[in-house]
Amino acid sequence: MAKRLKAAERKASILAVAKVLFADRGYHGVSIDDIARRLGVSPAVLYRHFPSKEALYEAVLGDIACTRENYVDAILAGPSGFGDVLLRMTRVFVDSIAGDPDYLRMEMLAALESNPAAKQFFDNRWKSFTDYIEFSLVELSRERRAAHVNPKAASLMFQGMMREALYAKCIYRSEHYREFDLDTLVNRLVELFLRAIGYTPSTEQNAEK
């Protein structure tokens, strides 16, 4: 018989188990019965806390959102050039996501399942990068310190590179990238991205270093 937990503890345990199952099988591959069975309780226990599987899935996403990264310190912690700030932001993001492979699996499965609400949630996780890259490239292009590239396409390129690095290192455990630790791989990809957009630091930014 399952241990009787306080309401907050029970809700937390439901969210934790649901996250693991959604990460393994996706939204459509998991039922309330599956989650209840893993917890060792009846489905009625879950319905006391969540009226539906959809509500439970949204609660899992909400729980993830509570751990969203804060980039303020990363922005202020060193040289203020675009490349330096982007690298520091990326390290904060990668360190956070690498510690939660279930998040990565949920993101991947949400894309495969074409779940609009979930896709929007995971896309929003990248919004800090999207906004920073797109805004900065407009300014850098005006100052002739970056090529005239499409800011949205450049942002998409950056996301794709970082997603692949995280998937390869944290989910697939790809032998192809075994010689690089995640930090080294991220550093090299950021360098590659900066070269691809033709980024040139200002004289003042070089002096900051």
ZIPEMO-V553646 format. One record per residue. SS is DSSP state (H for helix, E for strand, C for the rest). D_LAST is the distance of its C-alpha to the last C-alpha in whole Angstrom. Layout:
BEGIN
ss-><SS	SS>
d_last-><D_LAST	D_LAST>
END
This chain:
BEGIN
ss-><C	C	C	C	C	C	H	H	H	H	H	H	H	H	H	H	H	H	H	H	H	H	H	H	H	C	C	C	C	C	C	H	H	H	H	H	H	H	H	C	C	C	H	H	H	H	H	H	H	C	C	C	H	H	H	H	H	H	H	H	H	H	H	H	H	C	C	C	C	C	C	H	H	H	H	H	C	C	C	C	C	H	H	H	H	H	H	H	H	H	H	H	H	H	H	H	H	H	C	C	H	H	H	H	H	H	H	H	H	H	H	H	H	C	C	H	H	H	H	H	H	H	H	H	H	C	H	H	H	H	H	H	H	H	H	H	H	H	H	H	H	H	C	C	C	C	C	C	C	C	H	H	H	H	H	H	H	H	H	H	H	H	H	H	H	H	H	H	H	H	H	C	C	C	H	H	H	C	C	C	C	H	H	H	H	H	H	H	H	H	H	H	H	H	H	H	C	C	C	C	C	C	H	H	H	H	H	H	C>
d_last-><62	58	57	57	54	53	52	48	48	51	48	45	47	48	45	43	46	46	42	43	46	44	42	44	47	45	47	50	51	51	54	54	57	54	52	55	56	53	53	57	58	60	58	60	57	54	56	56	53	52	55	54	51	49	49	48	45	44	44	42	39	39	38	35	34	34	31	29	25	24	20	20	18	16	15	14	12	8	6	10	10	13	12	10	12	15	14	14	17	19	18	20	23	23	24	26	28	28	30	33	34	37	35	34	38	39	36	38	41	41	40	43	45	44	44	43	42	40	39	37	36	34	33	32	30	27	28	24	23	25	25	21	21	24	23	20	21	24	21	19	23	24	21	21	18	20	23	26	27	29	26	29	29	26	26	29	27	24	27	29	26	25	29	30	27	28	32	32	30	32	35	36	35	35	35	33	30	31	29	25	25	24	20	20	22	20	17	19	20	17	16	20	20	17	19	22	21	20	16	14	11	11	10	9	7	6	5	4	0>
END
